Amino acid sequence: MTRPPRPSIPPLPGPASPGRRRFVQGLAFAGLAGSGLLRLPAHAAGAAAPAELRGTAFDLGIGASPVNITGRARQAITVNGSLPAPILRWREGDTVTVRVANHLADAPTSVHWHGILLPANMDGVPGMSFDGIAPGESWLYRFTLRQSGTYWYHSHSLFQEQAGLYGAIIVDPLQPPPYRYDREHVLLLSDWTDLEPTALFRRLKKAPSFDNHYKRTAGDFLRDVREDGWRATLADRGMWGRMRMTPSDLSDVNGHTYTYLLNGLPPAGNWTGLFRPGEKVLLRLINAGAMSYFDVRIPGLKMTVVAADGQYVHPVTVDELRIAAAETYDVIVEPSGQDAYTIFAQDMGRTGFARGTLAVQPGLSAPVPVPDPRPLLTMEDMAHGDPGSHDGKGMEGGCGAMMAEGGCGAAMHGAHAGHAAAKPVVHPASEAGNPLVDMQSSPTGPRLDDPGIGLRDNGRRVLTYADLRSLSGDPDGRDPGREVELHLTGHMEKFAWSFNGIPFASAEPLRLNYGERLRIVLVNDTMMHHPIHLHGLWSDVEDAEGAFQVRKHTVDMPPGTRRSYRVRADALGRWAYHCHLLYHMEAGMMREVRVEERA
């Protein structure tokens, strides 16, 4: 039998005018500096990177370590000297103890076990769970594992997560999973910046559109006039102008600042996971990015999604999926017929990508796709346009007076009232006249079946939330006894983010009665995605009719959506509730949730 030819290593595509920063991404790791040859790092040759720790007792040391990801030496915050942190492999039912020692010279630290059910004092959030871990001190985490699946851990102290303090968790189940696989790999995606994270935050406050290099030009205006006419084009530009937004503003920080990593390696590092032809390979996808959404595909392979946020779902086969910050997905692939496949994870704004390879032996590579065209937001993406389409045109004024008249909610309410199941949007009084709120929308539904901006009609089968169905039924069974509605709010120019226009420092805790079942409704009034994470409790996402659909720990909220989920308040204590875009959380999109005994 003739073996297919091995693919050569092609040049990596980049933007039309690549700068030096783009060119040197990962040269030190890839061994290019001074040699002209591509030599893959040893730990990329088929083994999971970084190391995997197993057992029930662990010692983790948090310290500062030098790294060189872009060609310039920088300091990272590492765990046991590793970036990413070691993979922790646990087993359902075991009680684990993790001693975390702080070796940083002048900063407290913490570790949060994202998605893991545990006592509130073990959750690792300074100011709620405990006081944090001071320099030179340690903290003993101890909890019993009541679940299985793919999760991750990260710091909850200032911007340490951005600086490298994150790693994967795998909890093996007591019972065999409802699918078969022959081997597995962890695919941990993240974003790295050479900037000090605090400096990046200051820049976001002063110049929030710094990374938005693709603002519309006079040429774009003339093209739109030719295609849509003067009236529609002027109306469209007027609406965006009055909202002080641009349709190219998809993410606050992107590939102009970030280098995207797969298992700690930049694209040139080419992390490689091995397979034998015909095997079923389980890939555990984790988005540990501080501010990034990734659209993941493996050209030539279908991906069968079998778990979301650690919980089994009815299998669904797709070509591509979008993974929000903090989400995890388990997928099964069956590589056969060629020696190498590219793992391609482009950022949502198409400004960069993470990349790796599945191969039959180390050192191979496959062609790297050219990034998709850059998408543009429309008024419909933000629930400001014609509800019958996603092109956002032909509105003839629409939200032209959005800010002057107190928001697009009132202006566009009539456009959405035709949906039979739609509820009218009532904005909280705390948003009115609020200097921290510069936009409002009128989303009437969850849009669970929408692949999202940049993924619609791209010729590939893309996963949507509507595809996700928990393998088990509603784990509680009760109807919610009450409903809490929260609006995701922000001011783009001030880089201010909040719930209901009230930043974390000024907000009262959301109080839940122990044992109650309630419904949380989130309304995204902003033009940005927000992955919302509730610590300590599951978020049972409902479908458009209000029926239980899928259990998650992080719920993505695209612009202009209204999504609901049920919560069972079965864990006493103080819990964090926040957007998992790190700088949004720090800028105010966070609340405290208190689960208390009934009076």
Secondary structure by P-SEA (a helix, b strand, c coil): cccccccccccccccccccccccccccccccccccccccccccccccccccccccccbbbbbbbbbbbcccbbbbbbcccccccccbbbbbccbbbbbbbbbccccccccccccccccccccccccccccccccccbbbbbbbbbcccccccccccccccccccccbbbbbbbcccccccccbbbbbbbbccccccaaaaaaaaaacccccccccccaaaaaaaaacccaaaaaaaaaaaaaaccccccccccccccbbbbcccccccccbbbbbcccccccccccccccccccccccccbbbbbccccccccccccccbbbbcccbbbbbbbbbccccccccccccccccccccccccccccccccccccccbbbbccccccccccccccccccccccccccccccccccccccccccccccccccccccccccccccccccccccccccccccccccccccccccccccccccccccccbbbbbbbbbbccccccccccccccccccccccccbbbbbbbbbcccccccccccccccccccccccccccccbbbbccbbbbbbcccccccccccccccaaaaaaaccbbbbbbcccc
